[in-house]
Amino acid sequence: MATNVFISHPIPAEVRAYLDDHCRCSAWQGGLPVPRKAILEGVSEAEGLLTVGGRIDDELLDHAPNLRVVSNISVGYDNLDIEALRRRGVIATHTPGVLDETVADLVMTLMLSTARRVPELDALVKSGEWRKGDDRVLYGVDVHHTSLGIIGMGRIGETVARRARMGFGMEVLYHNRRRRPDVEAELGVLYRGIDELLASADFVLLMLPLTPETAGFMGAERFRRMKRSAIFINASRGGTVDEHALVRALEDGEIRAAGLDVYAREPLPGDSPLTRLPQVVTLPHIGSATARTRHAMADLAARNLVAVLSGERPPSPVPELATAEAGND
C-alpha cells in the first residue's frame, strides 16, 4: 500500500515498524510540543495523519488535500472539528477501551489521595513539621462504604463503578444521557437525576466528554448542590468545569476538596488559584500515562489508520463520522 502517512508525535518502535510495513511514513523529528507549522507542512501530501491532540480544523484540512483519515491517539476527540471532517469526507478514529482500566486506577488514586490528604500530609512530613500531639489535625475521611456519584457512565465510568462497588463497598449513583440497565443489573448502581446525585454523593466524579453541551457543566449552582463534606473529582476534560466556580466553592467551604487531572488550560498556569489550595490534588493529565497503556493506544491508532487506508472499517471510528464513505461499509 503506497500511501503517505505523517506521524506528528513519537510512537513506540514496534508501532512505527507496523506502519512502515504498510505505508510510506514521515514523522516530526523535533521536540514537543510539535509546532503547528510543522504539522501543516507534514500533512501537505499525506493521506493519513497519526496525531495526539492537535487541532484538526479547516486550516489543517486546507493544507491536506489528499487526507483520508485522521487517527487520534486518544479516547477523547474534542480536538477534531467534526463538521469540517464530514464536509471533506475524512474519517477520524480514536482509541477507546484500551485505557479504561488505567484511567480507573487514576480515578481511585485521586479519590484516595484527596480523602486521606496524601499530598498535603506528605509535604508535612518532608518539611520536618510533623509533630507528636493531637492526631486529629491529620484526619482525613473514609472512602470505603461511602457513596460515589458518577456523571457520565461510559466505559471508564463503568470500570470505576466496578472498583468502587467490589473493592470499597461503596454505594454508586450515576447520571447519564441514557440509563444503563445492564450496568445497574450487573453492579447494583443506581440511576439518579443530576440534582439528587449531587446532593447525595460523598464523592462526585465527572466523566463527560467535552462538547458544546457539556462545556462548563459543573458551575457555581451545581457545586452549591453538593454536600459541604463532598469531594469533587475530574478526570475527563477540563473544559467541563467552570474553574472559577470550583475555586470559590473550595475557598468558601461549599465542598471539602477536589482531585483534578485535567484543566481548562493545560499545562495549568503556575499562578492558578488551584495550585495554592492545600485541599486540591493537581495531577498533570496523566490518566492513561503508563508505558503499557500508551503503547496499546498507539498500536490501536496505527491499526485504525491502516484499516481506513486499506478500504476496511477501522476498529474504532469516531462515532459521528462512522457512516462516512471512506473505509466504511
Secondary structure, DSSP 4 states (H G I P E B T S, - for coil): ---EEEE-S---HHHHHHHHHHSEEEE--S-SSPPHHHHHHHTTT-SEEEESS--BSHHHHHT-TT--EEEESSS--TTB-HHHHHHHT-EEE---STTHHHHHHHHHHHHHHHHTTHHHHHHHHHTT---SS-GGGG-----TTSEEEEE--SHHHHHHHHIIIIIH--EEEEE-SS--HHHHHHH--EE--HHHHHHH-SEEEE-----TTTTT-B-HHHHHHS-TT-EEEE-S-GGGB-HHHHHHHHHTTSSSEEEES--SSSSPPTT-GGGG-TTEEE--S-TT-SHHHHHHHHHHHHHHHHHHHTTS--SSB-GGGTTSSTT--
